[in-house]
Amino acid sequence: MRPTDNDPFDLGFDAADQFTTGASDPWRSAAPSLKPAVEGFEDPFAQFPPAPPREGAPRPMAETPAASVYHEPIADDGLGDAVIPRITIHAFCARPQTAALVEHAAADRRMARATTIVRDGGLEAAVDFYQNQPTPSLVLVETTDTAQRLLHLLDSLAQVCDSGTKVVVVGQANDIALYRELMRRGVSEYLTQPLSPLQVIRAIGGLYADPSAPFVGRQIAFVGAKGGVGASTLAHNFAWAMAETLETATVLVDLDLAFGTAGLDFNQDPLQGVLDALNQPERLDPVLMDRMMVRCGDRLSLFAAPATLEDDYAFDADTYEEVTQKIRGAAPFVVLDIPHAWNAATRRVLVGSDDLVVVATPDLASLRNAKNIIDLVRGARPNDAPPRLVLNQVGVPGRPEIPVKDFGEALGVHPSLVLPFDPKPYGQAANNGQMLAEVAARSKAAEGVEHLARLISRREPPPVHKTSMFSGLFKKR
């Protein structure tokens, strides 16, 4: 039966004439490991998660009456630390804009292991190229042709495709009937314009996602633009707010091996900590990790620093990366307290973190150093959200300061949080081995840290169920 003229899924040709079926389908026979055809009326989108917000779309967040807070749209890539494996990718693009976009995606930190080659000519060029060449792990082809021409060229590509090669098609038509037919023929993914680099990376990553891979939590790094700006204090209070206020499991890692203060701030003196993990990264499994961490509550665990000068603590960047990667499997959120020192390990950790918080004070040295850090991280990860800026100790009496507005404009980043100078709650909390919210819950510092935790985690505190004073009068006796 021919579809009616007003059928939105009418592609303008008969399925019996153009859609091959059964064992004669060259695409299916060429790539038997690919996804089989969709049968019946099953929705091919049923197994796919909802599409994430487009890059740059602001996320709704309830406002907190605390210190000065600035909001900027942050791209939520939803990729975490997922990386593309060591594969070869050939991209045949029909338009220069798409070629530039794929090259931009190939420069992303998550694509560092993959080898990407971009060529012109689109799908038709791919068919000609592989007549005498083996196909790589993944072929991405763009087409501006009609559905009928697209399927014809795919049949030709299938005849020269090696078994196991995955194919991603970038097309113009957002048509579910075409999508279903492409999936039935074994195409791994179909993308439509307009595209962003993160969408390309997400599509490729989804094809190679390992369901048996260990869980990876979100890594949040705090670093000071210079010494004494309060980055460690904010990192510790941020981790406590994540665990106690937002009620999510969190691990705090103090990487300032010589002068770390996490043990003091939480009134803990553990026998083991992050130094033991760095000394034996190959043995670090969940059992050993649990033994090295100290519990600071029901949901907060601490990897404390030894804070002694007995050793030189010479660990390479690979060791830090291996240890932090394993720690990320211990909780949904891992907070790193980065010391104010520059080396290859610091660079690797900052660039590899999902979120980076740069803490600065409103002075010229902080401005220069913060700009250097932010520019470096932006250049190394152009598709990620920019680092967040926290201006601390603002309004010290008698001290000339750079205005907050000028500070943010110089860096090209609006401060996510501005905390006023208020030494009393900080000093009281530090001397008591407590957090700001424990000694001054209504202070602007405590409220600001809680707001930052909600902003980065994109979570809200669980609702508090209040019990009526009259509830006991109506209980059954």
Secondary structure as a PSIPRED ss2 file (coil, helix, strand):
# PSIPRED VFORMAT (PSIPRED V4.0)

   1 M C   1.000  0.000  0.000
   2 R C   1.000  0.000  0.000
   3 P C   1.000  0.000  0.000
   4 T C   1.000  0.000  0.000
   5 D C   1.000  0.000  0.000
   6 N C   1.000  0.000  0.000
   7 D C   1.000  0.000  0.000
   8 P C   1.000  0.000  0.000
   9 F C   1.000  0.000  0.000
  10 D C   1.000  0.000  0.000
  11 L C   1.000  0.000  0.000
  12 G C   1.000  0.000  0.000
  13 F C   1.000  0.000  0.000
  14 D C   1.000  0.000  0.000
  15 A H   0.000  1.000  0.000
  16 A H   0.000  1.000  0.000
  17 D H   0.000  1.000  0.000
  18 Q H   0.000  1.000  0.000
  19 F C   1.000  0.000  0.000
  20 T C   1.000  0.000  0.000
  21 T C   1.000  0.000  0.000
  22 G H   0.000  1.000  0.000
  23 A H   0.000  1.000  0.000
  24 S H   0.000  1.000  0.000
  25 D C   1.000  0.000  0.000
  26 P H   0.000  1.000  0.000
  27 W H   0.000  1.000  0.000
  28 R H   0.000  1.000  0.000
  29 S H   0.000  1.000  0.000
  30 A H   0.000  1.000  0.000
  31 A C   1.000  0.000  0.000
  32 P C   1.000  0.000  0.000
  33 S C   1.000  0.000  0.000
  34 L C   1.000  0.000  0.000
  35 K C   1.000  0.000  0.000
  36 P C   1.000  0.000  0.000
  37 A C   1.000  0.000  0.000
  38 V C   1.000  0.000  0.000
  39 E C   1.000  0.000  0.000
  40 G C   1.000  0.000  0.000
  41 F C   1.000  0.000  0.000
  42 E C   1.000  0.000  0.000
  43 D C   1.000  0.000  0.000
  44 P C   1.000  0.000  0.000
  45 F C   1.000  0.000  0.000
  46 A C   1.000  0.000  0.000
  47 Q C   1.000  0.000  0.000
  48 F C   1.000  0.000  0.000
  49 P C   1.000  0.000  0.000
  50 P C   1.000  0.000  0.000
  51 A C   1.000  0.000  0.000
  52 P C   1.000  0.000  0.000
  53 P C   1.000  0.000  0.000
  54 R C   1.000  0.000  0.000
  55 E C   1.000  0.000  0.000
  56 G C   1.000  0.000  0.000
  57 A C   1.000  0.000  0.000
  58 P C   1.000  0.000  0.000
  59 R C   1.000  0.000  0.000
  60 P C   1.000  0.000  0.000
  61 M C   1.000  0.000  0.000
  62 A C   1.000  0.000  0.000
  63 E C   1.000  0.000  0.000
  64 T C   1.000  0.000  0.000
  65 P C   1.000  0.000  0.000
  66 A C   1.000  0.000  0.000
  67 A C   1.000  0.000  0.000
  68 S E   0.000  0.000  1.000
  69 V C   1.000  0.000  0.000
  70 Y C   1.000  0.000  0.000
  71 H C   1.000  0.000  0.000
  72 E C   1.000  0.000  0.000
  73 P C   1.000  0.000  0.000
  74 I C   1.000  0.000  0.000
  75 A C   1.000  0.000  0.000
  76 D C   1.000  0.000  0.000
  77 D C   1.000  0.000  0.000
  78 G C   1.000  0.000  0.000
  79 L C   1.000  0.000  0.000
  80 G C   1.000  0.000  0.000
  81 D C   1.000  0.000  0.000
  82 A C   1.000  0.000  0.000
  83 V C   1.000  0.000  0.000
  84 I C   1.000  0.000  0.000
  85 P C   1.000  0.000  0.000
  86 R C   1.000  0.000  0.000
  87 I C   1.000  0.000  0.000
  88 T E   0.000  0.000  1.000
  89 I E   0.000  0.000  1.000
  90 H E   0.000  0.000  1.000
  91 A E   0.000  0.000  1.000
  92 F E   0.000  0.000  1.000
  93 C E   0.000  0.000  1.000
  94 A C   1.000  0.000  0.000
  95 R C   1.000  0.000  0.000
  96 P H   0.000  1.000  0.000
  97 Q H   0.000  1.000  0.000
  98 T H   0.000  1.000  0.000
  99 A H   0.000  1.000  0.000
 100 A H   0.000  1.000  0.000
 101 L H   0.000  1.000  0.000
 102 V H   0.000  1.000  0.000
 103 E H   0.000  1.000  0.000
 104 H H   0.000  1.000  0.000
 105 A H   0.000  1.000  0.000
 106 A H   0.000  1.000  0.000
 107 A C   1.000  0.000  0.000
 108 D C   1.000  0.000  0.000
 109 R H   0.000  1.000  0.000
 110 R H   0.000  1.000  0.000
 111 M H   0.000  1.000  0.000
 112 A C   1.000  0.000  0.000
 113 R C   1.000  0.000  0.000
 114 A C   1.000  0.000  0.000
 115 T E   0.000  0.000  1.000
 116 T E   0.000  0.000  1.000
 117 I E   0.000  0.000  1.000
 118 V E   0.000  0.000  1.000
 119 R E   0.000  0.000  1.000
 120 D E   0.000  0.000  1.000
 121 G C   1.000  0.000  0.000
 122 G H   0.000  1.000  0.000
 123 L H   0.000  1.000  0.000
 124 E H   0.000  1.000  0.000
 125 A H   0.000  1.000  0.000
 126 A H   0.000  1.000  0.000
 127 V H   0.000  1.000  0.000
 128 D H   0.000  1.000  0.000
 129 F H   0.000  1.000  0.000
 130 Y C   1.000  0.000  0.000
 131 Q C   1.000  0.000  0.000
 132 N C   1.000  0.000  0.000
 133 Q C   1.000  0.000  0.000
 134 P C   1.000  0.000  0.000
 135 T C   1.000  0.000  0.000
 136 P C   1.000  0.000  0.000
 137 S C   1.000  0.000  0.000
 138 L E   0.000  0.000  1.000
 139 V E   0.000  0.000  1.000
 140 L E   0.000  0.000  1.000
 141 V E   0.000  0.000  1.000
 142 E E   0.000  0.000  1.000
 143 T C   1.000  0.000  0.000
 144 T C   1.000  0.000  0.000
 145 D C   1.000  0.000  0.000
 146 T C   1.000  0.000  0.000
 147 A H   0.000  1.000  0.000
 148 Q H   0.000  1.000  0.000
 149 R H   0.000  1.000  0.000
 150 L H   0.000  1.000  0.000
 151 L H   0.000  1.000  0.000
 152 H H   0.000  1.000  0.000
 153 L H   0.000  1.000  0.000
 154 L H   0.000  1.000  0.000
 155 D H   0.000  1.000  0.000
 156 S H   0.000  1.000  0.000
 157 L H   0.000  1.000  0.000
 158 A H   0.000  1.000  0.000
 159 Q C   1.000  0.000  0.000
 160 V C   1.000  0.000  0.000
 161 C C   1.000  0.000  0.000
 162 D C   1.000  0.000  0.000
 163 S C   1.000  0.000  0.000
 164 G C   1.000  0.000  0.000
 165 T C   1.000  0.000  0.000
 166 K E   0.000  0.000  1.000
 167 V E   0.000  0.000  1.000
 168 V E   0.000  0.000  1.000
 169 V E   0.000  0.000  1.000
 170 V E   0.000  0.000  1.000
 171 G E   0.000  0.000  1.000
 172 Q C   1.000  0.000  0.000
 173 A C   1.000  0.000  0.000
 174 N C   1.000  0.000  0.000
 175 D C   1.000  0.000  0.000
 176 I H   0.000  1.000  0.000
 177 A H   0.000  1.000  0.000
 178 L H   0.000  1.000  0.000
 179 Y H   0.000  1.000  0.000
 180 R H   0.000  1.000  0.000
 181 E H   0.000  1.000  0.000
 182 L H   0.000  1.000  0.000
 183 M H   0.000  1.000  0.000
 184 R H   0.000  1.000  0.000
 185 R C   1.000  0.000  0.000
 186 G C   1.000  0.000  0.000
 187 V C   1.000  0.000  0.000
 188 S C   1.000  0.000  0.000
 189 E E   0.000  0.000  1.000
 190 Y E   0.000  0.000  1.000
 191 L E   0.000  0.000  1.000
 192 T E   0.000  0.000  1.000
 193 Q C   1.000  0.000  0.000
 194 P C   1.000  0.000  0.000
 195 L C   1.000  0.000  0.000
 196 S C   1.000  0.000  0.000
 197 P H   0.000  1.000  0.000
 198 L H   0.000  1.000  0.000
 199 Q H   0.000  1.000  0.000
 200 V H   0.000  1.000  0.000
 201 I H   0.000  1.000  0.000
 202 R H   0.000  1.000  0.000
 203 A H   0.000  1.000  0.000
 204 I H   0.000  1.000  0.000
 205 G H   0.000  1.000  0.000
 206 G H   0.000  1.000  0.000
 207 L H   0.000  1.000  0.000
 208 Y C   1.000  0.000  0.000
 209 A C   1.000  0.000  0.000
 210 D C   1.000  0.000  0.000
 211 P C   1.000  0.000  0.000
 212 S C   1.000  0.000  0.000
 213 A C   1.000  0.000  0.000
 214 P C   1.000  0.000  0.000
 215 F C   1.000  0.000  0.000
 216 V C   1.000  0.000  0.000
 217 G C   1.000  0.000  0.000
 218 R E   0.000  0.000  1.000
 219 Q E   0.000  0.000  1.000
 220 I E   0.000  0.000  1.000
 221 A E   0.000  0.000  1.000
 222 F E   0.000  0.000  1.000
 223 V E   0.000  0.000  1.000
 224 G E   0.000  0.000  1.000
 225 A C   1.000  0.000  0.000
 226 K C   1.000  0.000  0.000
 227 G C   1.000  0.000  0.000
 228 G C   1.000  0.000  0.000
 229 V C   1.000  0.000  0.000
 230 G C   1.000  0.000  0.000
 231 A H   0.000  1.000  0.000
 232 S H   0.000  1.000  0.000
 233 T H   0.000  1.000  0.000
 234 L H   0.000  1.000  0.000
 235 A H   0.000  1.000  0.000
 236 H H   0.000  1.000  0.000
 237 N H   0.000  1.000  0.000
 238 F H   0.000  1.000  0.000
 239 A H   0.000  1.000  0.000
 240 W H   0.000  1.000  0.000
 241 A H   0.000  1.000  0.000
 242 M H   0.000  1.000  0.000
 243 A H   0.000  1.000  0.000
 244 E H   0.000  1.000  0.000
 245 T H   0.000  1.000  0.000
 246 L C   1.000  0.000  0.000
 247 E C   1.000  0.000  0.000
 248 T C   1.000  0.000  0.000
 249 A C   1.000  0.000  0.000
 250 T E   0.000  0.000  1.000
 251 V E   0.000  0.000  1.000
 252 L E   0.000  0.000  1.000
 253 V E   0.000  0.000  1.000
 254 D E   0.000  0.000  1.000
 255 L C   1.000  0.000  0.000
 256 D C   1.000  0.000  0.000
 257 L C   1.000  0.000  0.000
 258 A C   1.000  0.000  0.000
 259 F C   1.000  0.000  0.000
 260 G C   1.000  0.000  0.000
 261 T C   1.000  0.000  0.000
 262 A H   0.000  1.000  0.000
 263 G H   0.000  1.000  0.000
 264 L H   0.000  1.000  0.000
 265 D H   0.000  1.000  0.000
 266 F C   1.000  0.000  0.000
 267 N C   1.000  0.000  0.000
 268 Q C   1.000  0.000  0.000
 269 D C   1.000  0.000  0.000
 270 P C   1.000  0.000  0.000
 271 L C   1.000  0.000  0.000
 272 Q C   1.000  0.000  0.000
 273 G C   1.000  0.000  0.000
 274 V H   0.000  1.000  0.000
 275 L H   0.000  1.000  0.000
 276 D H   0.000  1.000  0.000
 277 A H   0.000  1.000  0.000
 278 L H   0.000  1.000  0.000
 279 N H   0.000  1.000  0.000
 280 Q C   1.000  0.000  0.000
 281 P H   0.000  1.000  0.000
 282 E H   0.000  1.000  0.000
 283 R H   0.000  1.000  0.000
 284 L C   1.000  0.000  0.000
 285 D C   1.000  0.000  0.000
 286 P H   0.000  1.000  0.000
 287 V H   0.000  1.000  0.000
 288 L H   0.000  1.000  0.000
 289 M H   0.000  1.000  0.000
 290 D H   0.000  1.000  0.000
 291 R H   0.000  1.000  0.000
 292 M H   0.000  1.000  0.000
 293 M C   1.000  0.000  0.000
 294 V E   0.000  0.000  1.000
 295 R E   0.000  0.000  1.000
 296 C C   1.000  0.000  0.000
 297 G C   1.000  0.000  0.000
 298 D C   1.000  0.000  0.000
 299 R C   1.000  0.000  0.000
 300 L E   0.000  0.000  1.000
 301 S E   0.000  0.000  1.000
 302 L E   0.000  0.000  1.000
 303 F E   0.000  0.000  1.000
 304 A C   1.000  0.000  0.000
 305 A C   1.000  0.000  0.000
 306 P C   1.000  0.000  0.000
 307 A C   1.000  0.000  0.000
 308 T C   1.000  0.000  0.000
 309 L C   1.000  0.000  0.000
 310 E C   1.000  0.000  0.000
 311 D C   1.000  0.000  0.000
 312 D C   1.000  0.000  0.000
 313 Y C   1.000  0.000  0.000
 314 A C   1.000  0.000  0.000
 315 F C   1.000  0.000  0.000
 316 D C   1.000  0.000  0.000
 317 A H   0.000  1.000  0.000
 318 D H   0.000  1.000  0.000
 319 T H   0.000  1.000  0.000
 320 Y H   0.000  1.000  0.000
 321 E H   0.000  1.000  0.000
 322 E H   0.000  1.000  0.000
 323 V H   0.000  1.000  0.000
 324 T H   0.000  1.000  0.000
 325 Q H   0.000  1.000  0.000
 326 K H   0.000  1.000  0.000
 327 I H   0.000  1.000  0.000
 328 R C   1.000  0.000  0.000
 329 G C   1.000  0.000  0.000
 330 A C   1.000  0.000  0.000
 331 A C   1.000  0.000  0.000
 332 P C   1.000  0.000  0.000
 333 F E   0.000  0.000  1.000
 334 V E   0.000  0.000  1.000
 335 V E   0.000  0.000  1.000
 336 L E   0.000  0.000  1.000
 337 D E   0.000  0.000  1.000
 338 I C   1.000  0.000  0.000
 339 P C   1.000  0.000  0.000
 340 H C   1.000  0.000  0.000
 341 A C   1.000  0.000  0.000
 342 W C   1.000  0.000  0.000
 343 N C   1.000  0.000  0.000
 344 A H   0.000  1.000  0.000
 345 A H   0.000  1.000  0.000
 346 T H   0.000  1.000  0.000
 347 R H   0.000  1.000  0.000
 348 R H   0.000  1.000  0.000
 349 V H   0.000  1.000  0.000
 350 L H   0.000  1.000  0.000
 351 V H   0.000  1.000  0.000
 352 G H   0.000  1.000  0.000
 353 S C   1.000  0.000  0.000
 354 D C   1.000  0.000  0.000
 355 D E   0.000  0.000  1.000
 356 L E   0.000  0.000  1.000
 357 V E   0.000  0.000  1.000
 358 V E   0.000  0.000  1.000
 359 V E   0.000  0.000  1.000
 360 A E   0.000  0.000  1.000
 361 T C   1.000  0.000  0.000
 362 P C   1.000  0.000  0.000
 363 D C   1.000  0.000  0.000
 364 L H   0.000  1.000  0.000
 365 A H   0.000  1.000  0.000
 366 S H   0.000  1.000  0.000
 367 L H   0.000  1.000  0.000
 368 R H   0.000  1.000  0.000
 369 N H   0.000  1.000  0.000
 370 A H   0.000  1.000  0.000
 371 K H   0.000  1.000  0.000
 372 N H   0.000  1.000  0.000
 373 I H   0.000  1.000  0.000
 374 I H   0.000  1.000  0.000
 375 D H   0.000  1.000  0.000
 376 L H   0.000  1.000  0.000
 377 V H   0.000  1.000  0.000
 378 R H   0.000  1.000  0.000
 379 G H   0.000  1.000  0.000
 380 A H   0.000  1.000  0.000
 381 R C   1.000  0.000  0.000
 382 P C   1.000  0.000  0.000
 383 N C   1.000  0.000  0.000
 384 D C   1.000  0.000  0.000
 385 A C   1.000  0.000  0.000
 386 P C   1.000  0.000  0.000
 387 P C   1.000  0.000  0.000
 388 R E   0.000  0.000  1.000
 389 L E   0.000  0.000  1.000
 390 V E   0.000  0.000  1.000
 391 L E   0.000  0.000  1.000
 392 N E   0.000  0.000  1.000
 393 Q E   0.000  0.000  1.000
 394 V E   0.000  0.000  1.000
 395 G C   1.000  0.000  0.000
 396 V C   1.000  0.000  0.000
 397 P C   1.000  0.000  0.000
 398 G C   1.000  0.000  0.000
 399 R C   1.000  0.000  0.000
 400 P C   1.000  0.000  0.000
 401 E C   1.000  0.000  0.000
 402 I C   1.000  0.000  0.000
 403 P C   1.000  0.000  0.000
 404 V H   0.000  1.000  0.000
 405 K H   0.000  1.000  0.000
 406 D H   0.000  1.000  0.000
 407 F H   0.000  1.000  0.000
 408 G H   0.000  1.000  0.000
 409 E H   0.000  1.000  0.000
 410 A H   0.000  1.000  0.000
 411 L H   0.000  1.000  0.000
 412 G C   1.000  0.000  0.000
 413 V C   1.000  0.000  0.000
 414 H C   1.000  0.000  0.000
 415 P C   1.000  0.000  0.000
 416 S C   1.000  0.000  0.000
 417 L E   0.000  0.000  1.000
 418 V E   0.000  0.000  1.000
 419 L E   0.000  0.000  1.000
 420 P E   0.000  0.000  1.000
 421 F C   1.000  0.000  0.000
 422 D C   1.000  0.000  0.000
 423 P H   0.000  1.000  0.000
 424 K H   0.000  1.000  0.000
 425 P H   0.000  1.000  0.000
 426 Y H   0.000  1.000  0.000
 427 G H   0.000  1.000  0.000
 428 Q H   0.000  1.000  0.000
 429 A H   0.000  1.000  0.000
 430 A H   0.000  1.000  0.000
 431 N H   0.000  1.000  0.000
 432 N H   0.000  1.000  0.000
 433 G C   1.000  0.000  0.000
 434 Q C   1.000  0.000  0.000
 435 M C   1.000  0.000  0.000
 436 L H   0.000  1.000  0.000
 437 A H   0.000  1.000  0.000
 438 E H   0.000  1.000  0.000
 439 V H   0.000  1.000  0.000
 440 A C   1.000  0.000  0.000
 441 A C   1.000  0.000  0.000
 442 R C   1.000  0.000  0.000
 443 S C   1.000  0.000  0.000
 444 K H   0.000  1.000  0.000
 445 A H   0.000  1.000  0.000
 446 A H   0.000  1.000  0.000
 447 E H   0.000  1.000  0.000
 448 G H   0.000  1.000  0.000
 449 V H   0.000  1.000  0.000
 450 E H   0.000  1.000  0.000
 451 H H   0.000  1.000  0.000
 452 L H   0.000  1.000  0.000
 453 A H   0.000  1.000  0.000
 454 R H   0.000  1.000  0.000
 455 L H   0.000  1.000  0.000
 456 I H   0.000  1.000  0.000
 457 S H   0.000  1.000  0.000
 458 R C   1.000  0.000  0.000
 459 R C   1.000  0.000  0.000
 460 E C   1.000  0.000  0.000
 461 P C   1.000  0.000  0.000
 462 P C   1.000  0.000  0.000
 463 P C   1.000  0.000  0.000
 464 V C   1.000  0.000  0.000
 465 H C   1.000  0.000  0.000
 466 K C   1.000  0.000  0.000
 467 T C   1.000  0.000  0.000
 468 S C   1.000  0.000  0.000
 469 M C   1.000  0.000  0.000
 470 F C   1.000  0.000  0.000
 471 S H   0.000  1.000  0.000
 472 G H   0.000  1.000  0.000
 473 L H   0.000  1.000  0.000
 474 F H   0.000  1.000  0.000
 475 K C   1.000  0.000  0.000
 476 K C   1.000  0.000  0.000
 477 R C   1.000  0.000  0.000
